[in-house]
Amino acid sequence: MDILFIIVSFIVLITIIVGIHELGHFLTARFFKIHVLKFKIGFGKEIFSFQDKHNCSYSFGVLPLGGYVQMLGESNPVQEDSSPNFSDKKSYLDASPGERAAVTVAGPLANFILAGFVYSYLALVGTTQLSSYIGDVVPGSLVEEAGLISGDRIIEVDQDRIDIFNDINLTLSKRIGDTGTINIKFLRDGIERNTVISISEWLDDDEQKSPSAALGMLPFMPPLVGELQKDGPAYEYGLMQGDLIQAVNNEKIVTWQDLSKNLNALPDQLIELMVLREGEQINLVLESSSYIDNEGQKKGRIGILASRDLNQWPSQFTVEKKENIFSAFFVGIQDTYKYTLLIITSIGKMISGSISADNLGGPIQISVLAGSAAKAGYITFLSMIALLSINLGLLNLLPIPILDGGQLLMIAIEKLKGSPVSDIALEYSMRVGIILVVSLMIFAFANDIARLI
């Protein structure tokens, strides 16, 4: 069932971002009266297709990894021999260089517009997000060396304002592959403090960690019960979803990490829990179970999972973000610009070698991320759509002949030299473009396989 869910989530995600991209090309071509022969999402055998009154065919391919819009006068991927007489129709080659450039850039532009719309929508409906409190510090980590402790609230990283925990990761992402220092301002007991973390070629390998976790800081998670295993001690002894565990054997518990450490140290023992339930403090006694970890150590557990519902969390550890319709519009633009800049920076570092190319992900990684995002809820899934839409828009603007960026380059050359690029030059450039894109796809797919094994 999980595999089916991942596949469906992946198909929905790719269909949306590719469909919007091709729709940008399609609508702009129609605007300039250029006749469109085919609009297709996916590749390979067609699952279904239909034709409109303008003799344009619409179809969905069995392999949802791309799509295309074929206009009259183009030589790919559909042949026109069997088509009706289009002598009175405007072809792509009849269009001016400016019109062709507009049609070409409309695809990536549509992806950026989609991302902006999604971010604006999320700002308008409002979201509850993790605050910037540190929940736990990994022993021996860079964060511990810098003197940060659990309960500190990060308010600035490298002079960038921090409101939510995701801001920490976003700002730190700009420093991947760098050597130097990260400046952090934080609050402890209401007093502003500063610290510096030294880094050297930081996260330049293919380690798949969030930047904050790589530094050694974990977000605050309250010891709030989310789910109970029906065969576990917690369920049997009356613990309930939504219970806030405040103490274990009279030892104060503040974070989920505290709870986990305490329970791990108490395998197969009677445990007294102090629990806050609907404002009432109650005490429960139960017997823990145990398991053997990867290092062969016996550890305790009671069969509970942390609550992921931020609406149940104590208010001081969450941030409500909601804008009016006008502010939401500008937040959408700002967030799209912010993530676009981050991706461009990351691509630049990957090209320069500051970041390992092993971080590049292919369809398998995207499908896994899509499934995880869909399981986390529609807000997370929409955020994933926006981010991948920006990725697709930027990827297509790369100056590789088979991509939109390459087409724009050819149009620019034509404009400068005053005549179309020769057929031979176009043919060889397309071959080079295909080799580059296929090589990139194979490399990304190989990375996916390497992660699985």
Buried (B, 14 or more C-beta within 10 A) or exposed (E): EEEEEBBBBBBBBBBBBBBBBBBBBBBBBBEBEBBBBBBBBBBEEBEEEEEEEEBBBBBBBEEBBBBBBBBBBBEEEBEBEEBEEBEEBBBBEBBEBEBBBBBBBBBBBBBBBBBBBBBBBBBBEEBBBBBBBBBBBBEEBBBBBBBBEBBBBBBBBBEEEBBBBBBBBBBBBBBBBBEEEBBBBBBBEEEEBEBEBEBEEBBBEBEEEBBBBBBBBBBBBBBBBBBBBEEBBBBBBEBEBEBBBBBBEEEEBBBBBBBBEBBBEBBEEEBEBBBBBEEEEEEBEBBBBEEEEEEEEEBBBBBBBBBEEBEBBEEEBBBEBEBEEEEBBEBBBBBBBEBBEBBEBBBEBBEEEBBBEBBBBBBBBBBBBBBBBBEEEEBBBBBBBBBBBBBBBBBBBBBBBBBBBBBBBBBEBBEEEEEBBEEEEBEEBBEBBEEBBEEBEEBBBEBBEEBEE
